[in-house]
């Protein structure tokens, strides 16, 4: 059977499974909608947390960026995994002891201020919308290739699906759907990785295979990474394993991005709320442990997948006549995410260091001398003729390696599972921020459960539409868009959560000023550098890493303002003392 048929079968089966779970898990009360009733077992919650956290950026884009950036791309591995350890040790058990539904709930009560609550929910909405836009972009990319529709149509399909099961089942439906999605995404990631590792190195363990020697072909007997370094030098790129060589980021920027991703992970509201779904503090700790194990399975395999994809891509197309290009090349060319321009007029695909196009290629509807799709805006001052979108590398990897059609379709199902699992959790954060934290806790304390559920589902719908727009018009690759969301979380939530738990002196004035200054600076910098074309001006730090600076500003402003204004009331200091002893927590409540 063809890849298209296999895709319809496998993706259709997984979607049917997700929707069946959502239908069976539909809820009629706010506790089920926000925290899944508080009775999810730690093992299941660990799987759901892993799926919630491992988004399209983890599945699709992270390995793609590492494929092109080499060692420098490891900032995503270090930041995201380190951040989860930070979350598990420093935040999860204490927030579970606090026992509320949402992060703005904690901020509002700990800092005894509805103003602080509103600032926190605005920060949550900003970070979540940015994050979910990356997921919608990932969904569009998968659909564009494997269901042979354009990216925009793929985004719209994803919007409809995620709205169905997020709106119907709330956190309860999302949790059990994410358990199934984790199983799908991890199998989809590992099966091709194992097969390609065996094919190139003879080692079935990808984590060991990418450090092994090649077993066949013109490079047989040479270590894979050594060979990749040699190929890079020949094509004018910096060595794949170089840490801070030409074309890679500075050490300071790498440090800033890693820090922003790490503390951003610990401040992400859609991950934190998962720890409210277990019945005890002990369950929260076990959930974090299981989640870290399930995450590590994919994250330790990602560098191997990156190396395999990079090696196979270069070997299969560089210096090959366009008319003899492999089928995967022609298939992905149709999506507009891969393009070739024949600058030399010889019909040979020249892949070299340099920009092939001024910005993203635009197809003009004509065919060139050798049958290639004609595009406008190619520069003439670089030898490179090829544009490859980093987001396609993991998805194209099985095709490049000539694996069976069902494996290609399986990886499409896995990518969709990763994107949709995270999108659903983010949409619930947005919905709860409006319906629970703003409407119920601030505007109308007498609102019925029916009214709050209705408003929550309406807000999910609105958030889906906004996220879909940014999925169609993204400000960068999936992982880059997600990195911006982590920066927003790092600059707004992390300092306030840490200080709210471990400092009795920090007060509401300090928290409000800190959140506003941290996220305000970060948004200002991102808008300047991403949308207005201003070069990074703060010590050369990229917009993906500026959240670390925003975090430092948040800490500094919070401490400064807190120490020149009155301390918190005694009952708040007693509350902090109680939260620090993570025992005796009851079910999450919305009082």
C-alpha positions in Angstrom: 0.0 0.0 0.0 1.1 3.6 -0.6 2.2 6.0 2.1 -1.1 7.9 1.7 -3.3 4.8 2.3 -1.2 3.8 5.3 -1.5 7.3 6.7 -5.2 7.3 6.4 -5.4 4.0 8.2 -3.0 4.7 11.1 -3.8 8.3 11.6 -7.5 7.5 11.3 -7.3 4.7 13.9 -5.4 6.9 16.4 -7.9 9.8 15.9 -10.8 7.4 16.5 -9.1 6.2 19.7 -8.6 9.8 21.0 -12.2 10.8 20.3 -13.5 7.6 21.8 -11.6 8.3 25.0 -12.7 11.9 25.0 -16.4 10.8 24.7 -16.1 8.2 27.4 -14.3 10.8 29.7 -16.7 13.7 29.1 -17.3 15.8 32.3 -20.2 17.8 33.8 -18.4 19.4 36.7 -15.6 21.9 37.1 -13.4 19.6 39.2 -13.3 17.0 36.4 -12.9 19.8 33.8 -9.9 21.5 35.5 -8.1 18.7 37.4 -9.6 15.4 36.1 -11.3 14.9 39.5 -7.9 14.7 41.3 -7.7 10.9 41.1 -5.3 10.1 38.3 -2.8 7.3 39.2 0.9 8.5 39.2 2.0 6.2 36.4 -0.8 7.3 34.1 -0.2 10.9 35.1 3.5 10.5 34.3 2.7 9.3 30.8 0.1 12.1 30.4 2.6 14.7 31.6 5.3 13.4 29.3 2.9 13.7 26.3 1.7 17.1 27.5 5.3 18.4 27.7 6.8 16.7 24.6 5.2 18.8 22.0 5.6 19.1 18.3 8.8 21.0 19.1 10.2 17.9 20.9 9.0 15.4 18.3 9.3 17.3 15.0 11.6 20.3 15.4 14.2 19.6 18.0 15.9 16.9 16.1 15.6 19.0 13.0 17.3 21.9 14.5 20.1 19.7 15.9 20.5 18.2 12.4 21.4 21.6 11.0 23.0 23.2 14.1 24.9 20.2 15.2 26.3 20.3 18.7 25.0 23.8 19.1 21.4 22.6 18.9 21.9 20.6 22.1 20.7 23.7 24.0 17.1 22.4 23.5 18.0 19.0 25.0 19.8 20.5 28.0 17.2 23.2 28.7 14.1 21.2 28.4 15.3 18.1 30.4 17.0 20.2 33.0 13.9 22.3 33.4 11.8 19.3 34.1 14.1 18.2 36.9 13.9 21.7 38.3 10.1 21.6 38.2 9.9 18.2 39.8 12.2 19.1 42.7 11.4 22.8 43.4 7.8 23.3 42.4 5.6 20.3 41.9 5.2 18.9 45.4 4.7 22.4 47.0 2.2 23.6 44.5 0.3 20.3 44.9 0.3 20.9 48.7 -1.2 24.3 48.1 -4.1 22.5 46.4 -5.7 24.9 43.9 -6.8 24.4 40.3 -4.4 26.8 38.5 -1.2 28.7 38.7 -3.0 32.1 38.8 -4.9 30.6 41.7 -1.6 30.2 43.6 -0.4 33.6 42.6 -3.7 35.3 43.6 -3.9 33.7 47.0 -0.2 33.6 47.9 0.2 37.3 47.0 -3.3 38.1 48.5 -4.3 40.2 45.5 -6.7 39.9 42.6 -4.5 42.3 40.7 -1.6 39.7 41.0 -4.1 37.0 39.9 -5.1 39.0 36.8 -1.4 39.7 35.8 -0.6 36.0 36.2 -3.5 34.9 34.1 -2.5 37.4 31.4 1.0 36.0 31.5 -0.4 32.5 31.3 -2.5 33.4 28.2 0.5 35.0 26.4 2.8 32.1 27.0 0.1 29.4 26.2 -1.0 31.1 23.0 2.6 31.4 21.8 3.2 27.8 22.7 0.0 26.4 21.1 0.7 28.3 17.9 3.8 26.1 17.5 1.7 23.0 17.9 -0.7 24.1 15.2 2.2 24.8 12.9 3.4 21.2 13.5 0.0 19.8 12.8 -0.1 21.7 9.5 3.3 20.5 8.4 2.3 16.8 9.0 -1.0 17.1 7.2 0.6 19.0 4.3 2.9 16.1 3.5 1.1 13.0 4.5 -2.5 13.9 3.6 -1.4 15.9 0.6 -3.1 19.1 1.6 -1.5 22.5 2.1 -0.2 23.6 5.5 -3.1 26.0 6.1 -5.7 23.3 5.6 -3.7 21.0 7.9 -3.8 23.6 10.6 -7.6 24.0 10.3 -8.1 20.2 10.5 -5.9 20.1 13.7 -8.0 23.0 15.2 -11.2 21.1 14.7 -9.9 17.8 16.3 -8.3 19.4 19.3 -11.3 21.5 20.0 -13.5 18.4 20.0 -11.7 16.4 22.7 -10.4 19.3 24.8 -13.8 21.0 25.0 -15.7 17.8 25.6 -13.7 16.0 28.3 -11.7 18.9 29.9 -8.7 17.7 31.9 -10.2 14.3 32.5 -10.6 13.6 28.8 -7.3 15.2 28.0 -5.4 13.2 30.6 -6.5 9.8 29.3 -6.2 10.9 25.7 -2.6 11.9 26.5 -1.8 8.5 27.9 -2.7 7.0 24.5 -0.9 9.8 22.7 2.3 9.1 24.6 2.2 5.4 23.5 1.7 6.5 19.9 4.4 9.1 19.8 7.1 7.1 21.6 6.6 4.1 19.3 6.5 6.4 16.2 9.8 8.0 17.3 11.7 4.8 18.3 10.7 2.4 15.6 12.3 4.4 12.7 15.3 5.3 15.0 16.0 1.7 15.7 15.6 0.6 12.0 17.8 3.4 10.7 20.5 2.8 13.4 20.6 -0.9 12.3 20.8 0.1 8.7 23.7 2.5 9.0 25.7 1.1 12.0 24.4 -2.3 12.7 23.6 -1.3 16.2 19.9 -1.5 17.2 20.2 1.0 20.0 20.1 4.5 18.5 21.7 6.1 21.5 24.8 4.0 20.9 24.4 3.8 17.1 25.1 7.4 16.3 28.5 7.1 18.1 29.4 3.9 16.2 31.1 3.1 12.9 29.3 3.0 9.5 28.9 -0.6 8.3 28.5 -0.3 4.6 28.8 2.1 1.6 31.7 4.4 0.7 32.3 5.4 4.3 32.3 1.9 5.8 34.6 1.5 8.8 34.6 5.3 9.7 32.7 6.6 12.7 29.4 8.3 11.8 30.1 11.6 13.5 33.7 11.7 12.1 32.2 11.2 8.6 29.6 13.9 9.1 32.3 16.3 10.2 34.2 15.5 7.0 31.1 16.0 4.8 30.4 19.3 6.5 33.9 20.6 5.9 33.7 19.6 2.2 30.4 21.5 1.8 31.6 24.6 3.6 29.7 24.1 6.9 31.3 24.3 10.3 32.0 20.8 11.7 28.9 19.1 13.0 30.5 18.4 16.4 32.0 21.9 16.9 30.5 23.6 20.0 30.8 27.3 19.1 32.3 27.3 15.6 31.4 29.5 12.7 27.7 29.7 12.1 26.9 28.6 15.6 25.7 30.7 18.6 28.0 32.4 21.0 28.6 30.7 24.4 26.7 33.5 26.2 23.7 33.0 23.9 23.8 29.2 24.4 23.8 29.8 28.1 20.9 32.2 27.9 18.8 30.0 25.7 19.5 27.0 28.0 18.6 28.9 31.1 15.4 30.4 29.5 14.3 26.9 28.4 15.1 25.4 31.8 13.3 27.9 34.0 10.6 28.3 31.4 9.8 24.6 31.6 9.5 25.0 35.4 7.1 27.9 34.9 4.8 26.4 32.3 1.3 26.5 33.6 0.0 23.6 31.5 2.6 21.3 33.0 2.3 22.5 36.5 -1.5 21.9 36.6 -0.9 18.2 35.8 0.4 17.8 39.4 -3.0 18.8 40.7 -4.6 15.8 39.0 -3.1 13.2 41.4 -4.6 12.5 44.9 -1.5 13.1 47.1 1.8 15.0 47.3 3.5 11.6 47.1 1.6 11.0 43.9 2.9 14.3 42.5 6.5 13.2 43.2 6.0 9.8 41.6 4.3 11.4 38.6 7.3 13.7 38.1 9.7 10.7 38.3 7.7 8.6 35.8 7.4 11.6 33.5 11.1 12.2 33.5 11.7 8.5 32.7 9.2 8.6 29.8 10.7 11.9 28.5 14.3 10.6 28.7 13.4 7.7 26.3 12.7 10.2 23.5 15.3 12.9 24.4 18.2 10.5 24.5 17.2 9.2 21.1 16.8 12.6 19.5 20.5 13.3 18.9 20.8 10.0 17.1 17.8 10.7 14.9 19.4 14.1 14.1 22.7 12.6 13.0 21.0 9.8 10.9 18.7 12.3 9.1 21.6 14.7 8.4 23.9 12.0 7.1 21.2 10.3 4.9 20.0 13.7 3.5 23.5 14.8 2.4 24.4 11.4 1.0 21.1 11.1 -1.0 20.9 14.5 -2.7 24.1 16.5 -2.6 25.6 16.5 -6.1 22.8 14.4 -7.5 21.1 15.3 -10.8 17.6 16.7 -10.2 16.1 14.2 -12.7 17.5 11.4 -10.6 16.6 12.9 -7.2 15.0 10.4 -4.8 11.2 10.2 -4.4 11.3 11.7 -0.9 12.8 14.9 -2.4 10.0 15.3 -4.9 7.4 14.5 -2.3 8.5 17.2 0.1 9.1 19.7 -2.7 5.4 19.7 -3.3 4.8 21.0 0.3 6.9 24.1 -0.3 9.1 23.1 2.7 11.9 22.0 0.5 13.0 23.9 -2.7 15.8 23.9 -5.3 16.9 26.6 -7.7 19.4 25.7 -10.5 21.8 28.7 -10.2 24.5 27.0 -12.3 22.1 25.7 -15.0 23.6 22.2 -14.9 20.7 20.3 -13.4 22.7 19.2 -10.4 21.5 19.8 -6.8 24.3 21.8 -5.1 23.9 21.8 -1.4 26.5 24.1 0.2 26.9 26.6 3.0 24.9 29.8 2.3 21.3 31.0 1.9 19.6 29.5 -1.1 16.7 32.0 -1.0 16.0 35.5 0.4 13.7 34.4 3.1 11.3 31.4 2.6 11.0 30.2 -1.1 7.9 31.3 -3.0 6.7 29.0 -5.8 5.7 31.0 -9.0 3.8 28.2 -10.8 6.3 27.6 -13.6 8.6 24.7 -14.3 12.3 25.0 -15.0 14.6 23.4 -17.5 15.1 20.2 -15.5 11.5 19.9 -14.3 12.0 21.6 -10.9 9.4 23.9 -9.4 10.4 27.5 -10.1 10.7 29.9 -7.2 11.4 33.6 -7.0 13.8 35.5 -4.8 17.0 33.3 -5.0 20.2 35.2 -4.2 23.1 34.8 -6.7 26.0 35.4 -4.4 26.0 32.0 -2.6 26.7 28.6 -4.0 23.9 26.9 -2.2 20.9 25.9 -4.3 18.8 24.0 -1.8 16.3 25.2 0.9 15.3 22.6 3.5 12.9 23.6 6.3 14.3 22.2 9.6 10.9 21.0 10.6 10.7 18.3 8.0 13.8 16.4 9.0 12.3 13.9 11.5 9.2 13.4 9.3 11.2 12.8 6.2 13.8 10.6 7.9 12.0 7.3 7.3 11.5 8.2 3.6 15.1 9.3 3.2 16.2 5.9 4.7 13.8 4.0 2.4 11.9 2.4 5.3 8.5 0.8 4.6 5.4 2.9 3.9 3.7 2.0 7.2 6.7 3.3 9.2 6.4 6.6 7.3 2.7 6.8 8.2 3.4 5.8 11.8 5.8 8.8 12.3 3.0 11.1 10.9 0.7 9.7 13.6 3.3 10.2 16.3 3.9 13.8 15.3 0.2 14.5 15.4 0.0 12.9 18.8 2.8 15.1 20.1 1.3 18.3 18.8 -2.3 17.6 19.8 -1.4 16.4 23.3 0.3 19.6 24.1 -2.2 21.8 22.3 -5.0 20.4 24.4 -3.3 21.0 27.7 -2.5 24.6 26.6 -6.0 25.3 25.5 -7.3 24.1 28.9 -4.9 26.6 30.6 -6.3 29.4 28.5 -9.9 28.4 29.2 -9.3 28.0 32.9 -7.6 31.4 33.1 -10.6 33.1 31.7 -13.5 31.0 33.1 -12.1 30.2 36.5 -9.4 32.7 37.5 -11.1 35.8 35.9 -14.8 35.1 35.7 -15.4 33.0 38.8 -12.7 34.2 41.1 -12.9 37.9 40.3 -16.1 38.8 38.4 -18.8 36.5 39.6 -18.3 34.3 42.6 -21.9 33.1 42.4 -21.5 31.6 38.9 -22.9 28.1 38.6 -20.8 25.1 37.4 -22.9 25.0 34.2 -22.0 28.7 33.5 -18.3 28.1 34.2 -18.1 25.0 32.0 -19.9 26.8 29.2 -17.5 29.7 29.3 -14.5 27.4 29.5 -15.6 25.6 26.3 -16.2 28.9 24.6 -12.8 30.1 25.5 -11.2 26.9 24.2 -12.9 27.7 20.9 -11.6 31.3 20.8 -8.1 30.2 21.7 -8.1 27.5 19.0 -8.9 30.2 16.4 -6.2 32.5 17.6 -3.6 29.7 17.7 -4.7 28.5 14.3 -4.0 32.0 12.9 -0.4 32.0 14.3 0.0 28.4 13.2 -0.7 29.6 9.6 1.5 32.7 10.0 4.3 31.5 12.4 7.2 33.7 13.5 9.7 30.9 13.1 10.3 27.1 13.1 8.2 25.1 15.5 11.0 24.8 18.1 11.8 28.5 17.8 8.2 29.5 18.3 8.0 27.2 21.4 11.3 28.7 22.7 9.6 32.1 22.7 6.8 30.7 24.9 9.4 29.3 27.3 11.0 32.7 27.5 7.7 34.3 28.4 7.1 31.7 31.1 10.6 32.1 32.4 10.4 35.9 32.7 6.9 35.9 34.3 6.1 32.8 36.3 9.2 31.1 37.5 10.5 33.9 39.9 7.1 34.5 41.4 6.5 30.8 42.0 9.9 30.1 43.5 9.8 33.2 45.7 6.2 32.5 46.6 7.3 29.1 48.1 10.7 29.9 49.6 10.4 33.5 50.7 8.0 34.9 53.3 9.1 38.5 52.7 8.1 38.8 49.1 4.7 40.6 48.9 2.0 41.5 46.4 3.6 44.8 45.2 6.9 43.1 44.5 5.2 40.2 42.6 3.1 42.4 40.4 6.0 44.7 39.6 8.3 41.7 38.9 5.9 39.9 36.6 5.1 43.1 34.6 8.7 44.1 34.3 10.0 40.6 33.4 7.4 39.7 30.8 7.2 43.3 29.5 10.9 43.5 28.7 10.8 40.0 27.1 7.9 40.8 24.9 9.4 44.1 23.9 12.7 42.4 22.9 11.0 39.6 21.0 8.7 42.0 19.1 11.7 44.1 18.1 14.0 41.3 17.0 11.4 38.9 15.5 8.9 41.2 13.9 10.5 44.6 13.5 13.9 43.4 12.1 16.0 44.9 14.9 19.3 43.1 15.5 19.7 41.5 18.9 21.1 44.4 21.0 21.4 43.0 24.5 24.9 41.4 24.5 24.0 39.6 21.3 21.4 37.4 23.0 18.8 36.0 20.6 15.1 36.3 21.2 15.0 32.6 22.1 17.3 33.3 25.1 16.1 36.7 26.2 13.7 35.1 28.7 16.7 34.4 31.0 17.4 38.2 31.1 13.7 38.8 31.7 13.8 36.4 34.6 16.7 38.2 36.2 14.8 41.5 35.9 11.8 39.9 37.5 13.8 38.6 40.4 15.6 42.0 40.9 12.4 44.1 40.7 10.4 41.7 42.9 13.1 41.8 45.7 13.6 45.5 45.4 9.9 46.5 45.5 9.2 43.9 48.3 11.8 45.3 50.6 10.6 48.9 50.3 6.9 48.1 50.8 5.1 46.4 53.8 5.6 42.7 54.4 2.8 40.2 53.7 0.2 39.6 56.5 1.0 37.0 59.1 -1.6 34.5 57.7 0.2 34.6 54.3 3.6 33.9 56.0 1.9 31.0 57.9 0.6 29.8 54.5 4.1 29.8 53.0 5.4 27.8 56.0 2.6 25.3 55.6 3.2 24.8 51.8 6.9 24.2 52.5 6.0 21.0 54.3 4.5 18.9 51.5 2.4 16.5 53.6 -1.2 16.4 54.4 -2.5 17.8 51.1 -6.1 17.2 50.2 -7.8 17.3 46.9 -7.4 20.4 44.7 -10.2 22.9 45.4 -11.4 26.1 43.9 -12.1 28.0 47.1 
